[in-house]
Amino acid sequence: MFVVAFGLLAAVSYGVGDFVGAFASRRQSAVTVLLHSYPVGAVLMLLMLPFFPGSVDGRVIGFGIAGGLAGLVGVVIMYALMVIAPMNVISPVTAVLAAIVPVLFGVAVGERPRPSAWFGILLGVTAVLLVSRTTEDHPHGKIAFRILAFATLAGLGFGFYFIFLARAGDDSGLWPLVISRIASALAIIPLAAQQGAMRRVPNRLLGYVVLAGCCDALANMFFLLASRHGLLSLASVLTSLYPAVTVMLAVGLLHEHTSKVQRAGLALAAASIVLITV
């Protein structure tokens, strides 16, 4: 199914983008990183627009702007948290809400996934919960409630971002993404000015920033295509499996540690993909 293929491509792209963006944010202000990566995403979406043409009206513009602002809230908070807490904890926590909020919305507007898909959705959400679970004996220690609360807020931003994009209309092409990315790129400017983050990114980090912007833009495009080829509830859960990618990169490249519970969560994530696919 196209919804599965596009949803998984979105998950991989988000996972890589979050890892690269957070890595750069540990060496430069998160807002500075976004100040430069958002225009990269906007340019990429504009270049791809002719391949996915569509119509623009007030609905598309409204949902595009709302999505851009909601996504901005999520990314700014998540990048900032990843500077002070392990990536393999923050990323999964945000994904819990990024998955649950669109699922609840989809059911509210009449979506009815198959029984096996429902089981896959429940497994997927459980997987994200397990991957995000930390205890006192976790290698990084127990994560403070304040950090988890902000991670939850970031997840809400992502969840509403998914909803706004999906509601923009199937005949709008990539315009919702273009509008949302331009809105985010403009909205980050006063925030950067307020925080004194209007700085040039060092050359050694420029590649990471460009890659983060490209991955984020591609992930948004893949999610949008997934939501148009299937149910929003399925597309959002598949896309929200992106922490598995971030966790594996953090473990493999940064040598962050995972617990047995987190590894069990990764296994459940794989099982949920199978159930949603069949």
C-alpha positions in Angstrom: 0.0 0.0 0.0 1.2 3.5 -0.8 0.2 4.7 2.7 2.7 2.3 4.2 5.5 3.1 1.8 5.1 6.8 2.1 4.6 6.6 5.9 7.8 4.6 6.4 9.7 7.0 4.1 8.4 9.9 6.2 9.5 8.1 9.4 13.1 7.5 8.1 13.4 11.1 6.8 12.1 12.5 10.1 14.4 10.2 12.1 17.5 11.2 10.2 16.5 14.9 10.2 15.9 15.0 13.9 19.2 13.3 14.6 21.2 15.6 12.4 19.4 18.7 13.6 19.8 17.8 17.2 23.4 17.0 16.7 24.0 20.5 15.2 21.9 22.0 18.0 24.4 20.6 20.6 27.1 22.8 19.0 24.9 25.8 18.0 21.7 27.3 19.3 18.6 25.3 18.2 16.9 28.4 17.0 20.0 29.3 14.9 20.0 25.9 13.3 16.3 26.2 12.4 16.8 29.8 11.2 19.0 28.3 8.5 17.4 24.9 7.9 13.9 26.2 7.3 14.7 28.2 4.2 16.5 25.1 2.8 13.3 23.2 3.2 11.2 26.0 1.7 13.5 26.1 -1.4 13.4 22.3 -1.8 9.6 22.3 -1.7 9.4 25.1 -4.2 11.7 23.1 -6.6 9.4 20.1 -6.2 6.2 22.0 -6.6 6.0 21.6 -10.4 6.0 17.8 -9.9 3.0 17.9 -7.5 0.9 20.9 -8.8 -2.3 21.9 -7.1 -4.7 24.7 -6.5 -4.4 27.3 -3.8 -7.3 28.9 -1.9 -8.0 30.4 1.5 -8.4 26.9 3.1 -4.9 25.8 1.8 -3.3 29.0 3.0 -5.0 28.9 6.4 -4.1 25.3 7.1 -0.6 25.7 5.7 0.1 28.7 8.0 -1.4 26.9 11.0 0.6 23.8 10.3 3.8 25.8 9.9 3.3 27.4 13.3 2.4 24.2 15.0 5.4 22.4 13.6 7.7 25.3 14.6 6.6 24.9 18.2 7.3 21.2 18.1 10.7 21.5 16.5 12.0 24.4 18.6 11.1 22.6 21.8 12.4 19.2 20.7 15.8 20.5 19.4 16.3 22.5 22.6 15.4 19.4 24.8 17.8 17.2 22.9 20.7 19.5 24.0 20.1 18.7 27.6 18.6 15.1 27.4 19.3 12.0 25.4 18.0 11.9 21.9 16.8 8.3 22.4 14.4 9.6 25.1 13.1 12.9 23.8 12.4 11.8 20.2 10.1 8.9 21.3 8.2 11.0 23.8 7.3 13.6 21.2 6.2 10.8 18.9 3.6 9.5 21.4 1.5 12.6 21.0 2.4 13.0 17.3 0.8 9.5 16.8 -2.2 9.7 19.2 -3.6 13.1 18.4 -4.1 12.5 14.6 -5.5 9.0 15.4 -8.1 10.4 17.7 -8.9 13.2 15.2 -9.2 10.6 12.4 -11.6 8.5 14.4 -13.6 11.6 15.3 -14.1 12.5 11.6 -15.2 9.0 10.7 -12.1 7.0 9.9 -12.5 3.3 10.6 -9.2 1.2 10.2 -9.4 -2.5 9.8 -9.2 -4.7 13.0 -5.6 -5.7 12.2 -4.7 -2.1 11.5 -6.2 -1.1 14.8 -4.1 -3.7 16.6 -1.1 -2.4 14.7 -1.9 1.2 15.8 -2.1 0.1 19.4 1.2 -1.8 19.1 2.8 1.3 17.5 1.7 3.6 20.3 2.8 1.0 22.9 6.2 0.8 21.1 6.7 4.5 21.3 5.8 4.5 25.0 8.3 1.7 25.7 11.0 3.3 23.7 10.5 6.5 25.7 10.4 4.9 29.1 13.2 5.6 31.5 13.7 4.5 35.2 16.2 5.3 37.9 18.5 2.5 36.8 18.5 3.7 33.2 22.0 4.5 31.9 21.1 8.2 31.7 19.1 8.2 34.9 15.4 9.2 35.3 14.4 12.1 33.1 12.9 15.1 35.0 9.2 15.6 34.7 9.7 19.1 33.4 11.6 17.8 30.4 9.0 15.1 29.7 6.2 17.8 29.9 8.0 20.0 27.4 8.5 16.9 25.2 4.8 16.3 25.4 4.1 19.8 24.3 6.4 19.3 21.3 4.5 16.2 20.4 1.2 18.1 20.5 2.7 20.5 18.0 3.7 17.7 15.7 0.3 16.0 16.1 -1.6 19.2 15.1 0.9 19.8 12.3 -0.1 16.4 10.8 -3.8 17.2 11.1 -3.5 20.6 9.5 -1.5 19.3 6.5 -4.0 16.5 6.0 -7.0 18.8 6.1 -5.6 21.2 3.5 -7.2 19.3 0.7 -6.1 16.5 -1.6 -6.1 18.7 -4.7 -3.7 21.2 -3.2 -0.5 19.5 -4.4 2.5 20.5 -2.3 1.2 24.0 -1.6 0.4 23.3 2.0 4.0 22.3 2.6 5.4 25.3 0.7 3.1 27.7 2.7 3.8 26.0 6.0 7.6 26.0 5.5 7.6 29.7 4.4 5.4 30.5 7.5 7.9 28.7 9.8 10.9 30.4 8.1 9.4 33.8 8.7 8.1 33.1 12.2 11.5 31.9 13.4 13.1 35.3 12.6 11.6 37.3 15.5 12.3 34.4 17.8 15.9 34.3 16.8 16.2 38.1 17.1 14.8 37.9 20.6 17.1 35.2 21.7 20.2 36.7 20.1 20.4 33.7 17.7 20.8 35.7 14.5 24.2 34.2 13.9 26.0 32.6 11.0 26.3 28.8 11.2 30.0 27.7 11.3 31.2 26.0 8.1 31.7 22.7 9.9 28.0 22.6 10.8 26.6 23.9 7.5 26.3 20.4 6.0 24.4 19.2 9.0 22.0 22.1 8.8 21.3 21.7 5.1 20.8 17.9 5.5 18.4 18.6 8.4 16.4 21.0 6.3 16.2 18.6 3.3 15.2 15.6 5.4 12.5 17.6 7.2 11.0 18.8 4.0 11.1 15.4 2.4 9.5 13.8 5.5 6.7 16.3 5.4 6.1 15.6 1.7 6.1 11.8 2.3 3.6 12.2 5.2 1.4 14.4 3.0 1.4 11.7 0.3 0.8 9.0 2.8 -2.3 10.8 4.3 -3.7 11.2 0.7 -3.3 7.5 -0.1 -4.8 6.2 3.1 -6.3 7.0 6.5 -4.8 9.8 8.5 -4.7 7.5 11.5 -2.5 4.9 9.7 -0.3 7.6 8.1 0.4 9.4 11.4 1.2 6.2 13.3 3.6 4.9 10.6 5.3 8.4 10.4 5.5 8.6 14.2 7.8 5.5 14.2 10.6 7.9 13.4 12.1 7.6 16.9 13.3 4.1 16.0 15.6 5.7 13.4 16.7 8.4 15.8 17.4 5.9 18.5 19.4 3.6 16.3 21.5 6.5 15.0 22.1 7.8 18.5 23.1 4.4 19.7 25.3 3.6 16.7 27.0 7.0 16.2 26.8 8.7 19.6 27.0 5.5 21.7 23.9 6.4 23.7 22.6 3.5 25.7 19.2 1.8 25.6 17.4 -0.3 28.1 15.8 -3.7 27.6 12.4 -2.0 27.6 13.4 0.4 24.9 14.8 -2.5 22.8 11.5 -4.3 23.3 9.7 -1.1 22.1 11.8 -1.2 18.9 10.7 -4.8 18.3 7.0 -3.8 18.8 7.5 -1.0 16.3 8.5 -3.5 13.6 5.5 -5.7 14.5 3.1 -2.8 14.3 4.3 -2.0 10.7 3.5 -5.6 9.7 0.0 -5.5 11.1 -0.8 -2.1 9.5 0.5 -3.4 6.2 -1.5 -6.7 6.0 
